[in-house]
Amino acid sequence: MTTATPQDRQEAPLLLDTEPPRTLSFSDQAAFWLNLGVSLIGFSGAAYVLFPTGHPPLPIAGALLATLVGTVAGIAMVAGTGAVGTRTGAPAMAVLRGLFGTKLSYLPTAANIVQCIGWGVYELTVIALGVSALTHDRVPHALVIVAAGILSTTMAIWPLRVLHILRKYVSVAVGIALVYFTIQLLRQPIPELPDTSWSGFFPAVDTTLAVSVSFVPLAADYTRHSRSARTAAGAATLGYSVAQFWCYLLGILAILQAGGDTEHIFDTLLGVTAGWAFFAVLVLRESDQSFANVYSTAMSIQNLLPRVDRRLLALGVGVIVTLLALPVHDFSGYANFLYLIGSVFVPLSAVLIVDFFFGSGRHGWNLAQNAPARPLMLLPWVVGFVVYQLCNPGSLTWWVNFWTKMQDTIGFHPGWWTSASLFSWLAAAFVTAILVAVQRRSA
């Protein structure tokens, strides 16, 4: 990597091969992850925890426990991959050059570009839905999407400055809003759901874990600017775990107060005294989610085009995400999107962490443009993906039918105890550990 010039040392490098500045403190990163953990999508996502797809509703205790387990497990995977970014100083997709080789790293890079753009569209959509609820549809949908897209893209051009601003101002306002909504919702009686069951506990875990683990292929884009791996991992774990659990707690309370009607979550929050003011804070804060996705998409593309200025890439990505979000007005297919993300990036995190800390990464990965291919490392990733799909293929009919036939063929049928995310991670980690042991003996 080349060294940054003095005027660039306070901002993220423009080119892939430039040494990143290490300017993010623990508080900078904890505030950033806290903001990522709080999302209007999280309020809506609580519905998939309380009402797991294909299962009866979870009891409140079950929903909260599923949220806690999924959040902590998912962010632990994120923290592990983020620590790799701090150690190497490379962005997330460039790190995978060491794991798979440069050319093969293009495969997860393409997957990450798709998921980041998908998340970016979701985030702009939720901002528009938030503004719609706040203003009673007085502001045109297209105007909100374009304005949010411009803001997110601008933030992605100056990412480190944005992180400092989030710590100083936004995180405080978000914390106050969360405390206020918590007090207001808990002042009212909490309705009980009828006919609850714990049978959907692990599918609920998978949905919350999938939201957390979606940051696996993004984490190193930010942790590479940390002063130490321990600081990066600790800040991510603390900030995100507290925020996402709190966010889902409020979502669960809001759904229950709305009589289980998931379409009126925002109305419940707006219905409390002065709720509109604190809700507006959360709507505005949502832009840091879309900013993170735009910026990380640009960084992923830079793994393919290392000599292109990341600011130009961010500008192009911002335009694409904004245009794709214009016709979107709901979250149909959101659960399937989460399960697909989990099946791809949960096992990837296992392969990355095991090989870096216990395998070839201990002696330094080759992250150069000509890093040799390591096709064998694709095997544990594929194994993890298959295990996930066998445990939880989602609800898309033709896809479910295929994996149901596979279940019948091998005589495996998931039960209440089956966690697609955890089983997938363990399977990928186990196969990677075998490969690492074989490589050590060969060496």
C-alpha positions as CSV (number, residue, x, y, z in Angstrom):
1,M,0.0,0.0,0.0
2,T,1.1,3.6,-0.6
3,T,1.1,6.2,2.1
4,A,-1.5,8.9,2.2
5,T,-0.6,12.6,1.7
6,P,-1.0,14.9,4.8
7,Q,-4.2,16.4,3.5
8,D,-5.8,13.0,3.1
9,R,-4.9,11.6,6.5
10,Q,-8.2,12.6,8.1
11,E,-10.3,10.9,5.4
12,A,-10.7,7.4,3.9
13,P,-8.2,6.7,1.0
14,L,-9.4,7.4,-2.5
15,L,-7.6,4.3,-4.0
16,L,-7.5,0.8,-2.9
17,D,-3.7,0.5,-2.4
18,T,-3.4,3.6,-0.1
19,E,-2.6,3.1,3.6
20,P,-5.7,4.0,5.7
21,P,-5.6,6.6,8.4
22,R,-6.1,5.1,11.9
23,T,-8.2,7.9,13.3
24,L,-11.3,6.1,14.8
25,S,-11.4,5.9,18.6
26,F,-13.4,3.4,20.6
27,S,-16.1,6.0,21.1
28,D,-16.2,6.9,17.4
29,Q,-16.8,3.2,16.5
30,A,-19.2,2.4,19.3
31,A,-21.3,5.4,18.3
32,F,-21.2,4.3,14.7
33,W,-22.3,0.7,15.5
34,L,-24.9,2.0,17.9
35,N,-26.4,4.0,15.1
36,L,-26.3,1.0,12.7
37,G,-28.1,-1.1,15.3
38,V,-31.0,1.3,15.6
39,S,-33.2,1.3,12.5
40,L,-36.8,1.8,11.6
41,I,-36.3,-1.5,9.7
42,G,-35.5,-3.0,13.1
43,F,-39.0,-1.9,14.4
44,S,-40.6,-3.6,11.4
45,G,-38.2,-6.6,11.6
46,A,-39.4,-7.3,15.2
47,A,-42.6,-8.6,13.5
48,Y,-40.6,-11.5,12.0
49,V,-39.3,-12.3,15.6
50,L,-42.7,-12.1,17.2
51,F,-44.4,-13.9,14.3
52,P,-41.8,-16.3,12.8
53,T,-42.7,-17.4,9.3
54,G,-44.6,-20.6,9.3
55,H,-44.9,-20.8,13.1
56,P,-47.3,-19.6,15.8
57,P,-46.4,-16.3,17.6
58,L,-43.6,-16.4,20.1
59,P,-44.3,-15.5,23.7
60,I,-42.8,-12.1,24.7
61,A,-40.0,-13.8,26.6
62,G,-39.2,-16.0,23.7
63,A,-39.1,-13.1,21.3
64,L,-36.7,-11.1,23.5
65,L,-34.5,-14.1,24.1
66,A,-34.4,-14.8,20.3
67,T,-33.4,-11.2,19.7
68,L,-30.7,-11.4,22.3
69,V,-29.2,-14.7,21.0
70,G,-29.4,-13.7,17.3
71,T,-28.0,-10.2,17.9
72,V,-25.0,-11.3,20.1
73,A,-24.2,-14.3,17.9
74,G,-24.4,-12.2,14.7
75,I,-22.3,-9.3,15.9
76,A,-19.7,-11.7,17.3
77,M,-19.2,-12.9,13.7
78,V,-19.1,-9.3,12.5
79,A,-16.5,-8.3,15.2
80,G,-14.3,-11.3,14.2
81,T,-14.2,-10.3,10.6
82,G,-13.8,-6.6,11.5
83,A,-10.7,-7.5,13.6
84,V,-9.2,-9.0,10.4
85,G,-9.8,-5.6,8.7
86,T,-7.9,-3.8,11.5
87,R,-5.0,-6.3,11.4
88,T,-4.6,-6.0,7.6
89,G,-5.7,-2.4,7.0
90,A,-7.6,-3.6,4.0
91,P,-11.3,-3.1,3.2
92,A,-13.7,-6.0,3.5
93,M,-13.6,-7.4,0.0
94,A,-9.9,-6.8,-0.5
95,V,-9.4,-8.9,2.7
96,L,-11.0,-11.9,0.9
97,R,-8.1,-11.8,-1.6
98,G,-6.1,-13.5,1.1
99,L,-8.8,-16.1,1.7
100,F,-9.7,-17.0,-1.8
101,G,-7.2,-15.3,-4.1
102,T,-7.9,-12.1,-6.0
103,K,-9.9,-13.5,-8.9
104,L,-12.0,-15.8,-6.7
105,S,-12.6,-12.9,-4.2
106,Y,-14.7,-11.4,-7.0
107,L,-17.4,-14.0,-6.3
108,P,-18.2,-12.8,-2.7
109,T,-17.6,-9.3,-3.9
110,A,-20.4,-9.6,-6.4
111,A,-22.7,-11.1,-3.7
112,N,-21.9,-8.2,-1.4
113,I,-22.6,-5.6,-4.1
114,V,-26.1,-7.1,-4.6
115,Q,-26.8,-7.3,-0.9
116,C,-25.6,-3.7,-0.2
117,I,-27.6,-2.3,-3.0
118,G,-30.6,-4.3,-1.8
119,W,-30.2,-2.9,1.8
120,G,-29.7,0.6,0.3
121,V,-33.0,0.3,-1.4
122,Y,-34.7,-1.0,1.7
123,E,-33.2,1.9,3.8
124,L,-34.4,4.6,1.4
125,T,-37.8,2.9,1.3
126,V,-38.1,2.9,5.1
127,I,-37.1,6.5,5.3
128,A,-39.9,7.3,2.8
129,L,-42.3,5.2,4.9
130,G,-41.2,7.0,8.0
131,V,-41.7,10.4,6.5
132,S,-45.1,9.3,5.1
133,A,-46.2,8.3,8.7
134,L,-44.8,11.5,10.1
135,T,-46.5,13.8,7.6
136,H,-49.6,11.8,6.8
137,D,-48.5,11.3,3.2
138,R,-48.2,15.1,2.6
139,V,-44.7,14.8,1.1
140,P,-44.4,12.9,-2.3
141,H,-42.7,9.5,-2.1
142,A,-40.3,10.3,-4.9
143,L,-39.2,13.6,-3.3
144,V,-38.2,11.8,-0.1
145,I,-36.4,9.1,-1.9
146,V,-34.3,11.5,-4.0
147,A,-33.5,13.7,-1.0
148,A,-32.5,10.7,1.1
149,G,-30.4,9.4,-1.8
150,I,-28.6,12.7,-2.2
151,L,-27.9,12.9,1.6
152,S,-26.7,9.2,1.7
153,T,-24.4,9.7,-1.3
154,T,-22.9,12.9,0.1
155,M,-22.2,11.1,3.4
156,A,-20.5,8.3,1.6
157,I,-18.0,10.6,-0.1
158,W,-16.7,11.8,3.3
159,P,-17.2,8.7,5.5
160,L,-14.8,9.3,8.3
161,R,-16.0,12.9,8.9
162,V,-19.5,11.5,9.1
163,L,-18.5,9.0,11.7
164,H,-17.1,11.8,13.9
165,I,-20.3,13.7,13.5
166,L,-22.4,10.7,14.4
167,R,-20.4,10.4,17.7
168,K,-20.7,14.0,18.7
169,Y,-24.3,14.7,17.8
170,V,-26.5,12.0,16.3
171,S,-25.9,9.2,18.8
172,V,-26.9,11.5,21.7
173,A,-30.1,12.4,20.0
174,V,-30.9,8.8,19.2
175,G,-30.2,7.7,22.7
176,I,-32.6,10.3,24.1
177,A,-35.3,9.2,21.6
178,L,-34.9,5.5,22.6
179,V,-35.2,6.3,26.3
180,Y,-38.3,8.4,25.7
181,F,-40.1,5.8,23.6
182,T,-39.2,3.1,26.1
183,I,-40.7,5.0,29.0
184,Q,-43.8,5.9,27.1
185,L,-44.5,2.4,25.8
186,L,-43.8,0.8,29.2
187,R,-46.3,3.2,30.9
188,Q,-49.1,1.4,29.1
189,P,-50.2,-2.2,29.8
190,I,-48.5,-4.8,27.7
191,P,-51.1,-7.0,25.9
192,E,-50.5,-10.7,25.8
193,L,-50.5,-12.6,22.5
194,P,-52.9,-15.6,22.4
195,D,-51.9,-19.1,21.2
196,T,-48.1,-18.6,21.5
197,S,-45.5,-21.3,21.0
198,W,-41.7,-21.6,21.3
199,S,-41.6,-23.7,18.1
200,G,-40.5,-20.7,16.0
201,F,-37.7,-19.7,18.4
202,F,-34.7,-20.6,16.1
203,P,-36.2,-19.2,12.9
204,A,-36.7,-16.0,14.9
205,V,-33.0,-16.2,16.0
206,D,-32.1,-16.5,12.3
207,T,-33.9,-13.3,11.3
208,T,-32.2,-11.2,13.9
209,L,-28.8,-12.9,13.3
210,A,-29.2,-12.2,9.6
211,V,-29.6,-8.5,10.2
212,S,-26.5,-8.5,12.3
213,V,-24.4,-10.7,10.0
214,S,-25.3,-8.6,7.0
215,F,-22.5,-6.3,8.2
216,V,-19.9,-9.1,8.0
217,P,-18.9,-8.1,4.4
218,L,-18.9,-4.4,5.4
219,A,-17.2,-4.3,8.8
220,A,-13.6,-4.1,7.6
221,D,-14.4,-1.0,5.5
222,Y,-14.7,0.9,8.8
223,T,-12.6,-1.1,11.3
224,R,-9.5,-0.7,9.1
225,H,-9.4,2.8,10.4
226,S,-9.3,1.6,14.1
227,R,-6.2,1.9,16.2
228,S,-6.4,-1.8,17.4
229,A,-8.3,-4.9,16.6
230,R,-9.5,-5.2,20.3
231,T,-10.9,-1.7,20.1
232,A,-12.7,-2.4,16.8
233,A,-14.2,-5.7,18.0
234,G,-15.2,-4.3,21.4
235,A,-16.8,-1.2,20.0
236,A,-18.8,-3.1,17.4
237,T,-20.0,-5.7,19.9
238,L,-21.0,-3.3,22.6
239,G,-22.5,-0.6,20.4
240,Y,-24.5,-2.8,18.1
241,S,-25.7,-5.4,20.6
242,V,-27.2,-2.8,22.9
243,A,-28.7,-0.8,20.0
244,Q,-30.3,-3.7,18.1
245,F,-31.8,-5.4,21.2
246,W,-33.2,-2.1,22.3
247,C,-34.6,-1.4,18.9
248,Y,-36.3,-4.8,18.6
249,L,-37.6,-4.4,22.2
250,L,-39.4,-1.2,21.1
251,G,-40.6,-2.8,17.9
252,I,-42.1,-5.8,19.9
253,L,-43.8,-3.4,22.4
254,A,-45.1,-1.2,19.5
255,I,-46.6,-4.3,17.7
256,L,-48.3,-5.5,20.9
257,Q,-49.7,-2.0,21.6
258,A,-51.1,-2.1,18.0
259,G,-52.9,-5.3,18.8
260,G,-50.5,-7.4,16.8
261,D,-51.1,-5.3,13.6
262,T,-47.6,-5.0,12.1
263,E,-48.8,-2.4,9.6
264,H,-49.2,0.2,12.4
265,I,-45.9,0.0,14.2
266,F,-45.0,3.6,13.3
267,D,-48.5,4.8,14.3
268,T,-47.9,3.4,17.8
269,L,-44.7,5.4,18.2
270,L,-46.3,8.5,16.8
271,G,-49.2,8.1,19.1
272,V,-47.3,8.8,22.3
273,T,-47.0,12.3,23.6
274,A,-44.6,14.3,21.4
275,G,-43.8,11.1,19.6
276,W,-43.5,12.9,16.3
277,A,-40.4,14.8,17.5
278,F,-38.5,11.8,18.6
279,F,-39.7,9.7,15.6
280,A,-38.3,12.5,13.3
281,V,-34.9,12.0,14.9
282,L,-35.0,8.3,14.1
283,V,-36.2,8.9,10.5
284,L,-33.3,11.4,9.9
285,R,-30.8,9.0,11.6
286,E,-31.8,6.2,9.1
287,S,-29.6,8.0,6.5
288,D,-26.5,6.6,8.2
289,Q,-27.7,3.1,7.3
290,S,-28.1,3.9,3.6
291,F,-24.8,5.8,3.7
292,A,-23.0,2.7,5.0
293,N,-24.5,0.6,2.2
294,V,-23.6,3.1,-0.5
295,Y,-20.1,3.5,0.8
296,S,-19.5,-0.2,1.2
297,T,-20.9,-0.9,-2.2
298,A,-18.3,1.5,-3.6
299,M,-15.5,-0.2,-1.6
300,S,-16.6,-3.6,-2.9
301,I,-16.5,-2.3,-6.5
302,Q,-13.1,-0.9,-5.8
303,N,-11.9,-4.5,-5.2
304,L,-12.8,-5.0,-8.9
305,L,-11.5,-1.6,-10.1
306,P,-8.7,-0.7,-7.7
307,R,-7.6,2.4,-9.6
308,V,-10.9,4.1,-9.7
309,D,-11.5,6.9,-7.2
310,R,-14.0,5.7,-4.5
311,R,-15.8,9.1,-4.6
312,L,-16.8,8.5,-8.2
313,L,-17.9,5.0,-7.3
314,A,-20.0,6.2,-4.4
315,L,-21.6,8.8,-6.6
316,G,-22.6,6.2,-9.2
317,V,-23.8,3.7,-6.5
318,G,-25.9,6.4,-4.9
319,V,-27.6,7.2,-8.2
320,I,-28.4,3.5,-8.9
321,V,-29.8,2.9,-5.4
322,T,-31.9,6.0,-5.5
323,L,-33.4,5.0,-8.9
324,L,-34.1,1.5,-7.8
325,A,-35.8,2.7,-4.7
326,L,-38.2,5.1,-6.5
327,P,-40.8,2.4,-7.4
328,V,-40.6,0.5,-4.1
329,H,-43.3,1.1,-1.5
330,D,-43.3,-1.9,0.8
331,F,-41.1,-4.7,2.3
332,S,-42.6,-7.8,0.6
333,G,-40.0,-10.5,0.4
334,Y,-38.0,-9.0,3.3
335,A,-37.9,-12.3,5.3
336,N,-36.6,-14.2,2.2
337,F,-34.0,-11.5,1.7
338,L,-32.8,-11.9,5.3
339,Y,-32.6,-15.7,5.0
340,L,-30.6,-15.4,1.8
341,I,-28.2,-13.0,3.3
342,G,-27.7,-15.3,6.3
343,S,-27.1,-18.3,4.2
344,V,-24.3,-16.5,2.2
345,F,-22.5,-14.5,4.8
346,V,-22.8,-16.6,8.0
347,P,-20.6,-19.4,6.6
348,L,-18.3,-16.9,4.9
349,S,-17.6,-15.3,8.3
350,A,-16.7,-18.8,9.7
351,V,-14.2,-19.5,6.9
352,L,-12.7,-16.1,7.2
353,I,-12.2,-16.1,10.9
354,V,-10.9,-19.7,11.2
355,D,-8.4,-19.4,8.3
356,F,-7.1,-16.0,9.3
357,F,-6.6,-16.6,13.1
358,F,-5.7,-20.3,13.0
359,G,-4.6,-21.0,9.4
360,S,-2.6,-19.2,6.7
361,G,-3.6,-15.8,7.9
362,R,-1.3,-16.2,11.0
363,H,1.7,-15.8,8.6
364,G,0.1,-12.9,6.6
365,W,-2.3,-13.1,3.8
366,N,-1.3,-12.0,0.3
367,L,-3.7,-9.2,-0.6
368,A,-2.0,-8.1,-3.8
369,Q,-3.7,-7.7,-7.1
370,N,-2.1,-11.0,-8.2
371,A,-2.8,-13.0,-5.1
372,P,-3.0,-16.7,-6.1
373,A,-6.3,-18.6,-6.1
374,R,-7.2,-20.8,-3.2
375,P,-10.2,-22.7,-4.6
376,L,-10.2,-25.2,-1.8
377,M,-11.4,-22.5,0.6
378,L,-14.6,-22.3,-1.3
379,L,-15.5,-25.8,-0.1
380,P,-16.4,-24.9,3.5
381,W,-18.3,-21.8,2.3
382,V,-20.4,-24.0,0.0
383,V,-20.9,-26.6,2.8
384,G,-22.1,-23.9,5.2
385,F,-24.5,-22.5,2.5
386,V,-26.0,-26.0,1.9
387,V,-26.4,-26.6,5.7
388,Y,-28.3,-23.3,6.0
389,Q,-30.7,-24.1,3.2
390,L,-31.4,-27.6,4.5
391,C,-32.3,-26.1,7.9
392,N,-34.2,-23.0,6.6
393,P,-34.7,-22.5,2.9
394,G,-37.1,-19.5,3.4
395,S,-40.5,-19.4,1.8
396,L,-40.0,-18.9,-1.9
397,T,-42.0,-21.8,-3.3
398,W,-39.7,-23.3,-6.0
399,W,-36.7,-22.8,-3.8
400,V,-38.3,-24.5,-0.8
401,N,-39.5,-27.4,-3.0
402,F,-35.9,-28.1,-4.2
403,W,-34.5,-28.1,-0.6
404,T,-37.4,-30.1,0.7
405,K,-36.6,-32.8,-1.9
406,M,-33.0,-32.7,-0.7
407,Q,-34.1,-33.1,2.9
408,D,-36.1,-36.2,1.9
409,T,-33.2,-37.6,0.0
410,I,-30.8,-37.5,2.9
411,G,-33.4,-38.1,5.6
412,F,-33.0,-34.8,7.4
413,H,-35.9,-32.8,8.6
414,P,-35.3,-29.7,10.8
415,G,-37.1,-29.5,14.1
416,W,-37.7,-26.8,16.6
417,W,-34.1,-27.2,17.8
418,T,-32.7,-26.4,14.4
419,S,-30.8,-23.1,13.9
420,A,-29.9,-22.5,10.3
421,S,-27.4,-19.8,11.2
422,L,-25.6,-21.5,14.0
423,F,-25.5,-24.9,12.3
424,S,-24.2,-23.3,9.1
425,W,-21.5,-21.4,10.9
426,L,-20.3,-24.4,12.8
427,A,-20.3,-26.6,9.7
428,A,-18.3,-24.1,7.7
429,A,-15.9,-23.6,10.7
430,F,-15.4,-27.3,11.1
431,V,-14.6,-28.0,7.4
432,T,-12.2,-25.0,7.4
433,A,-10.5,-26.3,10.5
434,I,-10.0,-29.6,8.8
435,L,-8.4,-27.9,5.8
436,V,-6.2,-25.8,8.0
437,A,-5.0,-28.9,9.8
438,V,-4.3,-30.7,6.5
439,Q,-2.4,-27.7,5.2
440,R,-0.3,-27.5,8.4
441,R,0.7,-31.2,8.1
442,S,1.5,-30.7,4.4
443,A,3.7,-27.7,5.3
